[in-house]
């Protein structure tokens, strides 16, 4: 096909050059929207019967830490670690709180909202006290 035929097909199909064009948005408006959309990164940690520290590495383009959610496998609260700590850039955000409070059991929202500014070179750590038995912790980190 030549360029003219491709151009004619494009007009027939009405395929936009970029998402949002069909609604009249400019490229800059769409870029701004995309920059402000939340993202989520998942982590899976094997918890054992000793204290552990995990580094949370999210995208260097992250500007705002929105929050997180926990899920345990198996979902047996008696086996969960007694406490956990969350530190973001040397700020203790959560200290000595039972992780069960941050599972879906205690909320109807998608995640727990703890907004913090990020710089792109952030140090985010999750510390857990010993689990009663070996258990898997899934963590969803939400950010912009």
N, C-alpha and C positions, 0 to 999 in steps of 0.2 A: 504494500500500500504506500501511496505517496502522502506527503504532508497534508494536502488538501482533503484527501479521503479520510485521513485520521481526524482532521478538524471537523469534518461533517459528521462523522460517527460520534464524536464527543458531544456535539450539539444535540444529536438524536437521543443519546443516552442521558444527557444532562448530568454528567459526572462532574462534581466540583473539583477545582484545582486543590483546595484544601478544605478540611472540615469547617463548617460554619458559613462557607461562602453562599450556600443556597438560602441562608437566612439573612444575608446582607452584611455579615460581619467582615471587618478588615483582617488582614493577616496579623497586624499588631494586636488587635483585640483578641484573636484566637491565641496568640502566643502568651498574652497576659493571663488569659483564662487557664491555660495549661500550666503556667508557672504557679498559679494559686491553688491548683487541685491537690488534694491530699494523696499521699502514697502510703503504702504499707510494705514492710519487710518482715518476713518471718524467720524465726530462729528456733532450733530444736536443741535442747540441752539434756543430757543424761545426768540426772541428779543421783548422787551416791550418799552414803552415810558419813560424810565429812563436810566441812565448810568448803565452799567453792566460790570462785570469782570468774565471771564471764564478761568479756569485752563485747559490746554491741557496736558493730560497724555498719553505719548506714551511708547512703550516698553523700559524697562530698558536696553535692549541690543542695543538700538539705539546709533550709534556713530556719525552720521552726519545728521543734519537737512537739507533737500534739498530744501523744499519750500512748497507751499500751493496753494489752489484754493478755491474760494467762489462760492456758488450758493444760490440764494434767492428764497423763495416761499411765496407768489406769486412774480414773476419776474417783479416787478414794481419799477423802480429806484426812483421814487418820495417818496416811503415809506422807502427806505434804511436809515440806520443811516448816519448822515452827515460825521462822521469821525470814524476811529478806530486806535488802537495802538497794536503793537505786540512786546512783550518783551521776550527775551530768556536769562535766567540766568543773569538778571539785565542789559542786553544790550538792549537798545531800537532799535529794528530793523526797525520798521515802526512807524511813529508818525504823527497823525492827517491827515490821507489820506482817501479820500472817498473810501469806500469798493467796489464801482462799478468798479473801475479801476482793481480790482483783480478777476473779473468774466470772463467768456468765451467771453464776448463782445469785450474785448480789446486784445485778443491774439489767436494764433492758436496752441500754445503748450499745453501740458497736464497740466502743473502747472507753477506757478511763482517761479523762481529759486532764493533762498536766502540762500545759504549754510552757515552753522554754525557748529562748532564742538560741540558734546554732550558728556556727561560723564556717562550717565546712571541714574543720580540722578538730572535731569534737571527741572528747573522751567520755564515753558512756559505759558504766559498769553496773552489773547486776551481781550482787553477792547473796548467797543463800547459806543458811545454817544447815546442818545435816538433815537429810530426809530420813524418815523412820525406816523406809525400805527403798530400794532402787526404783526410781520413777522417772518418767520423761516429762519435761516441762517444755511446752510450746509457747512461744512469745510472739505476739504481733506488735511491731513498733510502727506507729502512725506519725507521719511528718509531712511537711510541705517543703 
